[in-house]
Amino acid sequence: MNKLIPLALLAALQATVINSNAHEAHVHGSATVLLAQDGNKLTLEFDSPLDNLLGFEHAPRTDKQKQAAKALLDLMQKPDTLLKLNAEADCQLATVKVVAPVLQTTVATTAAKDEHANLHAEYEYACTKVAALKSLQLSLFDAFPAIHKVDAQMAGARGQVAATLTPKQRMLAW
């Protein structure tokens, strides 16, 4: 299949999230997860205000904040500790991209001191048993107790599904 299809699915999902939440694009306590499946490829995007993840949204100032920011960026490189696809699908992480400009010192930031800041992560998986791909379990609520809800959407071969996940309802199934 064409590689543009999962990108188009993600763009459509993102547009839906943005349009339905235009008045609350940056909401503390909330995050989003978008999944798009095309053939044996699965793309997963995670977006959250930094306040949910660190308790602050500015460039780290103290040694403690710098250590917390580094630990967060390291943790986001290992999504299986936070976002677990059902094991039967045998999905292997292929690529990781984490973007949080105020935390990444190699990126020049022009954000104002009081501006809201997010972390955006993109993960691409290759699944050997894609027909068995049917759920995503979020364990990120344990790592980030400031996240109270996650708006999750999936688009794939079986159609689309959306749900609001919480610490009590952690699974998106399709």
N, C-alpha and C positions, 0 to 999 in steps of 0.2 A: 504494500500500500504506500501511498504517497506520504512522505514525512510531514507535509504541511497539514495533514488532517488532524493530528493531535494538537498542533499549534492552533488550528482553527477552532477546535473544540475548547481548548483552554481560553482562547480569546472570547468565545461566546459565553463561557461560564463566568469569566471575569466581568464581562459587560453586564451580565445578569446581576452579579453581586454588587457591582458599582451602581447600577441603576436602581436596584431595590434598596440599597443602603446609602444613597447619595448624601443624605443628611447626616450620616454617621460613618464616614469613611475611616475615621481614626477613633476607635472607641476602646478605652481602657477596659480590660476584662474580657474582651472579645478578640478572636482570631479567625482566620479563614484557611480552609484546606480545599484545594481544587485538584481533581484527578481526571486524567483523560487517557483512555486506553485505545490503542490502535494496533491491531495485530498482537504481537507478543511484547510490544512496548507499552510501558505505563509511565506517564509523566505526572508528578505530584508537586504541587506548589503550596507552600505554607507562608502566611503573612501575618505578622503580629506587631502591635506597638511595642517598642522596646521596654516601656514601663511594665508590661506584663511579664517580661522575661528577666529584667534586671532591677526594676524599681526606679529607674531613671531613663531619660531619653536624650541626654547630652553626651558629648564626648567625655570619656572617663577622666576624672580629675585627680582622684586619690589613688594610692597604690591598691587599696581594696577594690575600688571600682575598675581599675585596669585589670586586676586579676579576674574579677567577675566577668568582664567583657571577653577576655581571652578564653576563659572556661566556656562561656556561651558559644563563641565562634567554634571552638573545638568540638563541643557537644553537637552543634548543628551539622558537623561533617559526618556524624554517625546517626542518621535518622532512624535506624531500626530501634534505637533506645526510646524513641518518642512516638513514632508512627509505624505500626506493625501491620503489614499486609498478611493475609492468611497464608500460613506455611505451605499448604497444599499446592499453591500456584508456583512455588519455587522461583520467586522473583529475586534477581540479583541486582544490586545497585551498580549502575553503569557510570553515571555522572552526578556530580554535586556542584551546585553554585549557590553560595550564600552571599547576600548583599546587605550590608548595614553600614552605610558610609560614615556615620558618626563614630563607629567603633573601629573601623579599618583605617589605620594610620597612613596607609599607602594611598588612600583616596582623599583628595582635597575636598573639604566640605565647606560650602558657602551658606549652610543653614544658619538661620538666626538662633541666638541662644535659647529663645523660648519656643522654637518651632518643634512640632511633633516629629518623632523619628520612628521608623519601622525597621523590622528585619524581614527580609524576603529570602526564602530558600526555594530552590528548584532541584528536584531529584528525578532522575530518569532510571527506570528499571527495565531489565529484560526478563520476561517470565517464560519459563520452559513449559509450564502447564497452564497456559492462559485461560483455558476453559474452566479451571478450578478457581480462578481469581474471583472472589466474591465479597471480601470485606476488608475494612481498615479499622484497626483498634488503636485508639489514642491513649498512650500512657503519658503524654505530655502534661496532663493535669497534675500528676504527681511531682514532676520536675518544676512546674510553673503554677503554683497555687493561685496566683493572681488572675489566671485565665479561668473565667467562669462559663464561657460558652465558645464553641467553635462552629461557625457556619461552614458546613462541608457539602461539596457537590462532586458527583462522579458522572462522567459521560463515557460510554463505551459501547461495545457490541450489543449489550442487552438493553441499551437505552440510557436514560438519565435518571438520577436519584439525588435528592437533596435532603439534608436533615440538620437540625441544630443539635450538636453534641455537647454534653455537660459532664461534670465529674461522675454523675450517676448513670448517664447514658453515653458510653464512650465508643460505641461501634457504629460505623456506617456500613450497611450491608446492601448489596445489589444482586 
